[in-house]
Amino acid sequence: MVSVCMATYNGERYLRQQVDSILRQLGDNDELIVSDDGSDDATLDILRSYSDPRLKLYSNEMGRGVNGNFETAVSHASGDYLFLSDQDDVWLEGKVRECVSALKDADCVVHDCIVTDGEGNVTSDSFFRLRGSGPGFWKNLYRNSYLGCCMAFRREVLQYALPYPKPLPVFQEGWIASLAEIKGRVRFIPFKGIFFRRHDGNASFTANKSRFTLRKQISYRVSLLWLVAKRLMKIG
């Protein structure tokens, strides 16, 4: 069973296209878990317009912005394989199939994607090439290439990833994948599974490194390293 975990906030502009592209790939027993963080545009109206029982809508119970919003979605997921999803991309045919196949011998998988601007015009045919993406805890601590909207992982990862630390100095995909690198195996696969839309509203640290000063980037990495070490000591 597949659970897609989406966080929304004022996403009316691109949301319907994204939800449609996800539901087309899900089986009858799969689910799209959406956590909304208090949208005041048409986001909730769009989500409630679907009569599809696979779409399950929750309010952000955890608070704490983007990370808490995703944690709410992940906490309600019941699938064997969990996918993270932003509200503004477009899933391409085969994403679920390719990721589930890769997870047969991995704990977490990250696939490549095609990068577009806000209007859907292609700006790069490979995010991996742009970012120098690849596996490895230390590699990604130095230069993060875990892109949440391109990630899927086994349910077992939740045993050590939840609850998220409070506060969590990085976006949750970095937390999940960092732990998976140490406790299991993370695979990067060349399959291009989404149109990754980059625009002024993107929240991702990986996609918008320029928003953060060098001092903050170093501070976030040190904090993440400390939190990972604490979690590993706690779970043994």
Solvent accessible surface area in square Angstrom, and as a share of the most:
residue,aa,sasa,rsa
1,M,82,0.36
2,V,10,0.05
3,S,0,0.00
4,V,0,0.00
5,C,0,0.00
6,M,0,0.00
7,A,12,0.09
8,T,1,0.01
9,Y,112,0.43
10,N,56,0.29
11,G,7,0.07
12,E,83,0.37
13,R,161,0.59
14,Y,23,0.09
15,L,0,0.00
16,R,110,0.40
17,Q,99,0.44
18,Q,0,0.00
19,V,0,0.00
20,D,51,0.26
21,S,2,0.01
22,I,0,0.00
23,L,17,0.08
24,R,179,0.65
25,Q,33,0.15
26,L,14,0.07
27,G,35,0.33
28,D,136,0.70
29,N,124,0.63
30,D,21,0.11
31,E,2,0.01
32,L,0,0.00
33,I,1,0.00
34,V,0,0.00
35,S,0,0.00
36,D,6,0.03
37,D,50,0.26
38,G,58,0.56
39,S,12,0.08
40,D,122,0.63
41,D,45,0.23
42,A,36,0.28
43,T,0,0.00
44,L,40,0.20
45,D,97,0.50
46,I,23,0.12
47,L,3,0.01
48,R,160,0.58
49,S,67,0.43
50,Y,41,0.16
51,S,114,0.74
52,D,32,0.17
53,P,114,0.72
54,R,43,0.16
55,L,22,0.11
56,K,75,0.32
57,L,55,0.28
58,Y,67,0.25
59,S,84,0.54
60,N,24,0.12
61,E,113,0.51
62,M,65,0.29
63,G,30,0.29
64,R,94,0.34
65,G,36,0.34
66,V,57,0.33
67,N,20,0.10
68,G,0,0.00
69,N,5,0.03
70,F,13,0.05
71,E,3,0.01
72,T,0,0.00
73,A,0,0.00
74,V,1,0.00
75,S,52,0.34
76,H,60,0.27
77,A,3,0.03
78,S,66,0.42
79,G,0,0.00
80,D,76,0.40
81,Y,30,0.11
82,L,0,0.00
83,F,0,0.00
84,L,1,0.00
85,S,0,0.00
86,D,37,0.19
87,Q,36,0.16
88,D,10,0.05
89,D,0,0.00
90,V,18,0.10
91,W,8,0.03
92,L,39,0.19
93,E,139,0.62
94,G,2,0.02
95,K,0,0.00
96,V,17,0.09
97,R,148,0.54
98,E,62,0.28
99,C,0,0.00
100,V,29,0.16
101,S,67,0.43
102,A,6,0.05
103,L,0,0.00
104,K,129,0.55
105,D,84,0.43
106,A,5,0.04
107,D,34,0.18
108,C,0,0.00
109,V,0,0.00
110,V,1,0.00
111,H,1,0.00
112,D,6,0.03
113,C,0,0.00
114,I,32,0.16
115,V,3,0.02
116,T,2,0.01
117,D,47,0.24
118,G,14,0.13
119,E,121,0.54
120,G,37,0.36
121,N,88,0.45
122,V,88,0.51
123,T,90,0.53
124,S,15,0.10
125,D,71,0.37
126,S,7,0.05
127,F,6,0.02
128,F,34,0.14
129,R,162,0.59
130,L,97,0.48
131,R,21,0.07
132,G,42,0.40
133,S,23,0.15
134,G,8,0.07
135,P,73,0.46
136,G,26,0.25
137,F,25,0.10
138,W,170,0.60
139,K,89,0.38
140,N,6,0.03
141,L,23,0.11
142,Y,176,0.67
143,R,88,0.32
144,N,20,0.10
145,S,2,0.01
146,Y,3,0.01
147,L,4,0.02
148,G,6,0.06
149,C,3,0.02
150,C,1,0.01
151,M,0,0.00
152,A,0,0.00
153,F,0,0.00
154,R,62,0.23
155,R,93,0.34
156,E,86,0.39
157,V,0,0.00
158,L,18,0.09
159,Q,142,0.63
160,Y,24,0.09
161,A,0,0.00
162,L,45,0.22
163,P,77,0.48
164,Y,1,0.01
165,P,18,0.11
166,K,122,0.52
167,P,115,0.72
168,L,20,0.10
169,P,33,0.21
170,V,22,0.13
171,F,42,0.17
172,Q,2,0.01
173,E,13,0.06
174,G,5,0.05
175,W,0,0.00
176,I,0,0.00
177,A,0,0.00
178,S,5,0.03
179,L,0,0.00
180,A,0,0.00
181,E,30,0.14
182,I,75,0.38
183,K,92,0.39
184,G,33,0.32
185,R,122,0.45
186,V,8,0.05
187,R,70,0.26
188,F,34,0.14
189,I,12,0.06
190,P,110,0.69
191,F,51,0.21
192,K,73,0.31
193,G,0,0.00
194,I,0,0.00
195,F,69,0.29
196,F,2,0.01
197,R,17,0.06
198,R,85,0.31
199,H,52,0.23
200,D,141,0.73
201,G,57,0.55
202,N,10,0.05
203,A,42,0.33
204,S,17,0.11
205,F,13,0.05
206,T,4,0.02
207,A,3,0.02
208,N,28,0.14
209,K,62,0.26
210,S,110,0.71
211,R,130,0.47
212,F,47,0.19
213,T,81,0.47
214,L,130,0.65
215,R,206,0.75
216,K,104,0.44
217,Q,19,0.09
218,I,94,0.48
219,S,56,0.36
220,Y,51,0.19
221,R,38,0.14
222,V,96,0.55
223,S,38,0.24
224,L,12,0.06
225,L,67,0.34
226,W,151,0.53
227,L,29,0.15
228,V,2,0.01
229,A,39,0.30
230,K,93,0.39
231,R,26,0.09
232,L,41,0.21
233,M,136,0.61
234,K,159,0.67
235,I,65,0.33
236,G,80,0.77
